[in-house]
Amino acid sequence: MAVLNVEVVTRETVVWRGEAKYVRARTADGQLGILPGHVATMALLAEDGELVIDPVDGQRHTSRLQEGFLTVAQNRVVIAAKSSSDAEKERSAA
């Protein structure tokens, strides 16, 4: 089974790294869903958007990303954001 190798980083830290079945990010042009085999892509992230990662093993990861970009090539997804916060914690606090 093909998987995505995903790395999400900010200037300060690695937010998430691992293998995933699916990634969804909000770009400047709208939602982008990524599955294994996705065509090579480069996109700007929205100023404020949700990132969803469905890992091969484990629970879904969600983050809020502030600006940045993502690249997809040969089942590798790299997301570089200005900042990131835990979307689940933000929902609980509201």
PAZA-492063 format. One record per residue: residue in one letter; z, y, x of N, C-alpha, C in turn. Coordinates in nm, 4 decimals. Example, Ala and Ser with C-alpha at 12.3 -4.5 7.8 and 13.67 -1.06 7.14 Angstrom:
# PAZA-492063
@bavex=A nup=0.7800 nnorth=-0.5690 neast=1.3190 caup=0.7800 canorth=-0.4500 caeast=1.2300 cup=0.7800 cnorth=-0.3300 ceast=1.3200
@bavex=S nup=0.7080 nnorth=-0.2250 neast=1.2850 caup=0.7140 canorth=-0.1060 caeast=1.3670 cup=0.7870 cnorth=0.0030 ceast=1.2900
# end
This chain:
# PAZA-492063
@bavex=M nup=0.0000 nnorth=-0.1184 neast=0.0839 caup=0.0000 canorth=0.0000 caeast=0.0000 cup=0.0000 cnorth=0.1247 ceast=0.0883
@bavex=A nup=-0.0916 nnorth=0.2136 neast=0.0628 caup=-0.0981 canorth=0.3392 caeast=0.1380 cup=0.0157 cnorth=0.4314 ceast=0.0947
@bavex=V nup=0.0688 nnorth=0.5049 neast=0.1898 caup=0.1756 canorth=0.6008 caeast=0.1622 cup=0.1419 cnorth=0.7327 ceast=0.2299
@bavex=L nup=0.2139 nnorth=0.8351 neast=0.1910 caup=0.2023 canorth=0.9660 caeast=0.2539 cup=0.3141 cnorth=0.9815 ceast=0.3566
@bavex=N nup=0.2828 nnorth=1.0325 neast=0.4732 caup=0.3840 canorth=1.0708 caeast=0.5718 cup=0.4068 cnorth=1.2198 ceast=0.5531
@bavex=V nup=0.5284 nnorth=1.2557 neast=0.5111 caup=0.5565 canorth=1.3926 caeast=0.4684 cup=0.6602 cnorth=1.4567 ceast=0.5595
@bavex=E nup=0.6364 nnorth=1.5829 neast=0.5918 caup=0.7335 canorth=1.6618 caeast=0.6666 cup=0.7394 cnorth=1.8007 ceast=0.6043
@bavex=V nup=0.8607 nnorth=1.8425 neast=0.5670 caup=0.8832 canorth=1.9745 caeast=0.5080 cup=0.9764 cnorth=2.0501 ceast=0.6020
@bavex=V nup=0.9316 nnorth=2.1650 neast=0.6505 caup=1.0105 canorth=2.2403 caeast=0.7479 cup=1.0195 cnorth=2.3877 ceast=0.7093
@bavex=T nup=1.1276 nnorth=2.4513 neast=0.7565 caup=1.1407 canorth=2.5967 caeast=0.7535 cup=1.1600 cnorth=2.6403 ceast=0.8983
@bavex=R nup=1.1794 nnorth=2.7681 neast=0.9183 caup=1.2037 canorth=2.8169 caeast=1.0549 cup=1.3314 cnorth=2.7579 ceast=1.1127
@bavex=E nup=1.4280 nnorth=2.7290 neast=1.0259 caup=1.5586 canorth=2.6854 caeast=1.0721 cup=1.5761 cnorth=2.5341 ceast=1.0825
@bavex=T nup=1.5056 nnorth=2.4573 neast=0.9985 caup=1.5402 canorth=2.3157 caeast=0.9893 cup=1.4264 cnorth=2.2301 ceast=0.9340
@bavex=V nup=1.4433 nnorth=2.1008 neast=0.9506 caup=1.3574 canorth=2.0041 caeast=0.8818 cup=1.4249 cnorth=1.9770 ceast=0.7479
@bavex=V nup=1.3588 nnorth=2.0100 neast=0.6390 caup=1.4153 canorth=1.9950 caeast=0.5048 cup=1.4069 cnorth=1.8500 ceast=0.4586
@bavex=W nup=1.2932 nnorth=1.7866 neast=0.4816 caup=1.2735 canorth=1.6469 caeast=0.4394 cup=1.1645 cnorth=1.5856 ceast=0.5253
@bavex=R nup=1.1857 nnorth=1.4601 neast=0.5638 caup=1.0846 canorth=1.3878 caeast=0.6415 cup=1.0900 cnorth=1.2422 ceast=0.5994
@bavex=G nup=0.9733 nnorth=1.1829 neast=0.5735 caup=0.9704 canorth=1.0418 caeast=0.5384 cup=0.8401 cnorth=1.0018 ceast=0.4719
@bavex=E nup=0.8412 nnorth=0.8805 neast=0.4173 caup=0.7241 canorth=0.8272 caeast=0.3484 cup=0.7391 cnorth=0.8491 ceast=0.1985
@bavex=A nup=0.6291 nnorth=0.8879 neast=0.1352 caup=0.6331 canorth=0.9176 caeast=-0.0081 cup=0.5125 cnorth=0.8582 ceast=-0.0792
@bavex=K nup=0.5324 nnorth=0.8353 neast=-0.2103 caup=0.4239 canorth=0.7890 caeast=-0.2970 cup=0.3480 cnorth=0.9067 ceast=-0.3562
@bavex=Y nup=0.4178 nnorth=1.0219 neast=-0.3703 caup=0.3609 canorth=1.1362 caeast=-0.4414 cup=0.4316 cnorth=1.2633 ceast=-0.3974
@bavex=V nup=0.3558 nnorth=1.3715 neast=-0.3869 caup=0.4103 canorth=1.5040 caeast=-0.3571 cup=0.3456 cnorth=1.6027 ceast=-0.4535
@bavex=R nup=0.4272 nnorth=1.6929 neast=-0.5088 caup=0.3739 canorth=1.7999 caeast=-0.5933 cup=0.4318 cnorth=1.9321 ceast=-0.5441
@bavex=A nup=0.3446 nnorth=2.0288 neast=-0.5226 caup=0.3883 canorth=2.1599 caeast=-0.4763 cup=0.3169 cnorth=2.2676 ceast=-0.5560
@bavex=R nup=0.3821 nnorth=2.3809 neast=-0.5683 caup=0.3205 canorth=2.4951 caeast=-0.6359 cup=0.2529 cnorth=2.5810 ceast=-0.5304
@bavex=T nup=0.1229 nnorth=2.5972 neast=-0.5450 caup=0.0468 canorth=2.6798 caeast=-0.4517 cup=0.0111 cnorth=2.8122 ceast=-0.5183
@bavex=A nup=-0.0485 nnorth=2.9008 neast=-0.4420 caup=-0.0915 canorth=3.0295 caeast=-0.4966 cup=-0.1944 cnorth=3.0110 ceast=-0.6081
@bavex=D nup=-0.2647 nnorth=2.8963 neast=-0.6082 caup=-0.3656 canorth=2.8678 caeast=-0.7106 cup=-0.3148 cnorth=2.7786 ceast=-0.8231
@bavex=G nup=-0.1875 nnorth=2.7376 neast=-0.8199 caup=-0.1318 canorth=2.6511 caeast=-0.9235 cup=-0.0731 cnorth=2.5243 ceast=-0.8644
@bavex=Q nup=-0.0376 nnorth=2.4301 neast=-0.9523 caup=0.0233 canorth=2.3042 caeast=-0.9087 cup=-0.0775 cnorth=2.2184 ceast=-0.8328
@bavex=L nup=-0.0297 nnorth=2.1522 neast=-0.7278 caup=-0.1132 canorth=2.0608 caeast=-0.6510 cup=-0.0397 cnorth=1.9281 ceast=-0.6394
@bavex=G nup=-0.0983 nnorth=1.8228 neast=-0.6948 caup=-0.0428 canorth=1.6885 caeast=-0.6838 cup=-0.1157 cnorth=1.6128 ceast=-0.5741
@bavex=I nup=-0.0402 nnorth=1.5435 neast=-0.4896 caup=-0.0985 canorth=1.4742 caeast=-0.3747 cup=-0.0579 cnorth=1.3276 ceast=-0.3782
@bavex=L nup=-0.1569 nnorth=1.2407 neast=-0.3765 caup=-0.1381 canorth=1.0959 caeast=-0.3688 cup=-0.2029 cnorth=1.0463 ceast=-0.2396
@bavex=P nup=-0.1678 nnorth=0.9255 neast=-0.1936 caup=-0.2362 canorth=0.8707 caeast=-0.0764 cup=-0.3877 cnorth=0.8722 ceast=-0.0964
@bavex=G nup=-0.4600 nnorth=0.9056 neast=0.0103 caup=-0.6051 canorth=0.9133 caeast=0.0028 cup=-0.6576 cnorth=1.0500 ceast=-0.0380
@bavex=H nup=-0.5679 nnorth=1.1480 neast=-0.0566 caup=-0.6088 canorth=1.2823 caeast=-0.0982 cup=-0.7036 cnorth=1.3425 ceast=0.0046
@bavex=V nup=-0.7998 nnorth=1.4175 neast=-0.0429 caup=-0.8951 canorth=1.4854 caeast=0.0443 cup=-0.8197 cnorth=1.5860 ceast=0.1328
@bavex=A nup=-0.8699 nnorth=1.6099 neast=0.2530 caup=-0.8085 canorth=1.7075 caeast=0.3434 cup=-0.8026 cnorth=1.8433 ceast=0.2742
@bavex=T nup=-0.6854 nnorth=1.9061 neast=0.2820 caup=-0.6610 canorth=2.0304 caeast=0.2092 cup=-0.5696 cnorth=2.1206 ceast=0.2900
@bavex=M nup=-0.5883 nnorth=2.2505 neast=0.2753 caup=-0.4939 canorth=2.3489 caeast=0.3263 cup=-0.4751 cnorth=2.4501 ceast=0.2149
@bavex=A nup=-0.3492 nnorth=2.4856 neast=0.1843 caup=-0.3234 canorth=2.5775 caeast=0.0736 cup=-0.2022 cnorth=2.6645 ceast=0.1033
@bavex=L nup=-0.2040 nnorth=2.7857 neast=0.0487 caup=-0.0881 canorth=2.8742 caeast=0.0554 cup=0.0083 cnorth=2.8354 ceast=-0.0553
@bavex=L nup=0.1373 nnorth=2.8328 neast=-0.0233 caup=0.2386 canorth=2.8066 caeast=-0.1255 cup=0.2590 cnorth=2.9316 ceast=-0.2098
@bavex=A nup=0.3046 nnorth=2.9120 neast=-0.3319 caup=0.3398 canorth=3.0244 caeast=-0.4184 cup=0.4595 cnorth=3.0973 ceast=-0.3575
@bavex=E nup=0.4806 nnorth=3.2221 neast=-0.3988 caup=0.5941 canorth=3.2983 caeast=-0.3469 cup=0.7258 cnorth=3.2292 ceast=-0.3786
@bavex=D nup=0.7332 nnorth=3.1623 neast=-0.4923 caup=0.8528 canorth=3.0880 caeast=-0.5326 cup=0.8056 cnorth=2.9704 ceast=-0.6165
@bavex=G nup=0.8276 nnorth=2.8493 neast=-0.5684 caup=0.7791 canorth=2.7336 caeast=-0.6428 cup=0.8584 cnorth=2.6083 ceast=-0.6128
@bavex=E nup=0.8460 nnorth=2.5124 neast=-0.7016 caup=0.9186 canorth=2.3868 caeast=-0.6866 cup=0.8348 cnorth=2.2849 ceast=-0.6097
@bavex=L nup=0.9019 nnorth=2.2115 neast=-0.5238 caup=0.8430 canorth=2.1002 caeast=-0.4510 cup=0.9078 cnorth=1.9730 ceast=-0.5026
@bavex=V nup=0.8271 nnorth=1.8729 neast=-0.5343 caup=0.8771 canorth=1.7430 caeast=-0.5805 cup=0.8193 cnorth=1.6356 ceast=-0.4894
@bavex=I nup=0.9069 nnorth=1.5500 neast=-0.4371 caup=0.8636 canorth=1.4386 caeast=-0.3529 cup=0.9198 cnorth=1.3105 ceast=-0.4122
@bavex=D nup=0.8309 nnorth=1.2137 neast=-0.4390 caup=0.8728 canorth=1.0803 caeast=-0.4814 cup=0.8641 cnorth=0.9889 ceast=-0.3599
@bavex=P nup=0.9789 nnorth=0.9624 neast=-0.2949 caup=0.9766 canorth=0.8793 caeast=-0.1748 cup=0.9451 cnorth=0.7337 ceast=-0.2067
@bavex=V nup=0.9002 nnorth=0.6613 neast=-0.1056 caup=0.8746 canorth=0.5187 caeast=-0.1220 cup=1.0044 cnorth=0.4487 ceast=-0.1610
@bavex=D nup=1.1124 nnorth=0.4818 neast=-0.0937 caup=1.2452 canorth=0.4277 caeast=-0.1250 cup=1.3400 cnorth=0.5438 ceast=-0.1495
@bavex=G nup=1.4214 nnorth=0.5343 neast=-0.2515 caup=1.5207 canorth=0.6373 caeast=-0.2750 cup=1.4879 cnorth=0.7250 ceast=-0.3938
@bavex=Q nup=1.5743 nnorth=0.8258 neast=-0.4108 caup=1.5628 canorth=0.9150 caeast=-0.5255 cup=1.4668 cnorth=1.0297 ceast=-0.4992
@bavex=R nup=1.4140 nnorth=1.0824 neast=-0.6077 caup=1.3233 canorth=1.1977 caeast=-0.6033 cup=1.3932 cnorth=1.3152 ceast=-0.5352
@bavex=H nup=1.3191 nnorth=1.3850 neast=-0.4515 caup=1.3683 canorth=1.5042 caeast=-0.3829 cup=1.3016 cnorth=1.6261 ceast=-0.4456
@bavex=T nup=1.3817 nnorth=1.7265 neast=-0.4802 caup=1.3258 canorth=1.8515 caeast=-0.5314 cup=1.3830 cnorth=1.9687 ceast=-0.4529
@bavex=S nup=1.2999 nnorth=2.0649 neast=-0.4240 caup=1.3401 canorth=2.1859 caeast=-0.3524 cup=1.2683 cnorth=2.3050 ceast=-0.4123
@bavex=R nup=1.3259 nnorth=2.4229 neast=-0.3933 caup=1.2575 canorth=2.5483 caeast=-0.4242 cup=1.2088 cnorth=2.6026 ceast=-0.2911
@bavex=L nup=1.0809 nnorth=2.6328 neast=-0.2834 caup=1.0228 canorth=2.6847 caeast=-0.1601 cup=0.9832 cnorth=2.8303 ceast=-0.1775
@bavex=Q nup=1.0019 nnorth=2.9064 neast=-0.0727 caup=0.9615 canorth=3.0467 caeast=-0.0699 cup=0.8476 cnorth=3.0618 ceast=0.0297
@bavex=E nup=0.7305 nnorth=3.0915 neast=-0.0181 caup=0.6133 canorth=3.1205 caeast=0.0645 cup=0.5887 cnorth=3.0145 ceast=0.1716
@bavex=G nup=0.4722 nnorth=3.0170 neast=0.2304 caup=0.4365 canorth=2.9244 caeast=0.3362 cup=0.3008 cnorth=2.8618 ceast=0.3104
@bavex=F nup=0.2800 nnorth=2.7431 neast=0.3675 caup=0.1526 canorth=2.6746 caeast=0.3493 cup=0.1732 cnorth=2.5247 ceast=0.3564
@bavex=L nup=0.0716 nnorth=2.4521 neast=0.3122 caup=0.0744 canorth=2.3066 caeast=0.3258 cup=-0.0609 cnorth=2.2589 ceast=0.3739
@bavex=T nup=-0.0576 nnorth=2.1477 neast=0.4457 caup=-0.1811 canorth=2.0830 caeast=0.4892 cup=-0.1736 cnorth=1.9354 ceast=0.4531
@bavex=V nup=-0.2884 nnorth=1.8806 neast=0.4206 caup=-0.3013 canorth=1.7379 caeast=0.3916 cup=-0.4190 cnorth=1.6872 ceast=0.4735
@bavex=A nup=-0.3973 nnorth=1.5797 neast=0.5498 caup=-0.5055 canorth=1.5175 caeast=0.6265 cup=-0.4646 cnorth=1.3754 ceast=0.6613
@bavex=Q nup=-0.5483 nnorth=1.2803 neast=0.6291 caup=-0.5282 canorth=1.1394 caeast=0.6635 cup=-0.3883 cnorth=1.0891 ceast=0.6240
@bavex=N nup=-0.3509 nnorth=1.1154 neast=0.4991 caup=-0.2228 canorth=1.0728 caeast=0.4415 cup=-0.1015 cnorth=1.1355 ceast=0.5092
@bavex=R nup=-0.1208 nnorth=1.2466 neast=0.5771 caup=-0.0099 canorth=1.3222 caeast=0.6358 cup=-0.0028 cnorth=1.4568 ceast=0.5648
@bavex=V nup=0.1171 nnorth=1.4892 neast=0.5154 caup=0.1405 canorth=1.6154 caeast=0.4453 cup=0.2431 cnorth=1.6947 ceast=0.5253
@bavex=V nup=0.2066 nnorth=1.8144 neast=0.5653 caup=0.2989 canorth=1.9031 caeast=0.6358 cup=0.3131 cnorth=2.0291 ceast=0.5519
@bavex=I nup=0.4387 nnorth=2.0619 neast=0.5203 caup=0.4678 canorth=2.1811 caeast=0.4411 cup=0.5598 cnorth=2.2693 ceast=0.5243
@bavex=A nup=0.5157 nnorth=2.3912 neast=0.5518 caup=0.5949 canorth=2.4880 caeast=0.6273 cup=0.6250 cnorth=2.6051 ceast=0.5346
@bavex=A nup=0.7533 nnorth=2.6271 neast=0.5077 caup=0.7942 canorth=2.7312 caeast=0.4134 cup=0.8843 cnorth=2.8330 ceast=0.4818
@bavex=K nup=0.8843 nnorth=2.9537 neast=0.4279 caup=0.9720 canorth=3.0587 caeast=0.4794 cup=1.1178 cnorth=3.0183 ceast=0.4595
@bavex=S nup=1.1483 nnorth=2.9637 neast=0.3416 caup=1.2836 canorth=2.9155 caeast=0.3147 cup=1.2787 cnorth=2.8077 ceast=0.2068
@bavex=S nup=1.3889 nnorth=2.7344 neast=0.1970 caup=1.3987 canorth=2.6249 caeast=0.1003 cup=1.5408 cnorth=2.6184 ceast=0.0477
@bavex=S nup=1.5541 nnorth=2.5822 neast=-0.0792 caup=1.6865 canorth=2.5599 caeast=-0.1367 cup=1.6804 cnorth=2.4381 ceast=-0.2272
@bavex=D nup=1.7948 nnorth=2.3792 neast=-0.2528 caup=1.8045 canorth=2.2575 caeast=-0.3335 cup=1.7895 cnorth=2.2926 ceast=-0.4811
@bavex=A nup=1.6821 nnorth=2.2498 neast=-0.5435 caup=1.6546 canorth=2.2819 caeast=-0.6844 cup=1.7576 cnorth=2.2198 ceast=-0.7776
@bavex=E nup=1.8055 nnorth=2.1001 neast=-0.7475 caup=1.9045 canorth=2.0338 caeast=-0.8333 cup=2.0350 cnorth=2.1130 ceast=-0.8368
@bavex=K nup=2.0814 nnorth=2.1627 neast=-0.7222 caup=2.2051 canorth=2.2410 caeast=-0.7180 cup=2.1896 cnorth=2.3707 ceast=-0.7959
@bavex=E nup=2.0715 nnorth=2.4337 neast=-0.7859 caup=2.0475 canorth=2.5579 caeast=-0.8595 cup=2.0507 cnorth=2.5347 ceast=-1.0098
@bavex=R nup=1.9946 nnorth=2.4226 neast=-1.0570 caup=1.9966 canorth=2.3917 caeast=-1.2006 cup=2.1396 cnorth=2.3683 ceast=-1.2485
@bavex=S nup=2.2215 nnorth=2.2992 neast=-1.1688 caup=2.3592 canorth=2.2695 caeast=-1.2077 cup=2.4427 cnorth=2.3961 ceast=-1.2166
@bavex=A nup=2.4164 nnorth=2.4912 neast=-1.1273 caup=2.4945 canorth=2.6137 caeast=-1.1230 cup=2.4601 cnorth=2.7079 ceast=-1.2378
@bavex=A nup=2.3429 nnorth=2.6934 neast=-1.2955 caup=2.2985 canorth=2.7860 caeast=-1.4013 cup=2.3678 cnorth=2.7609 ceast=-1.5324
# end
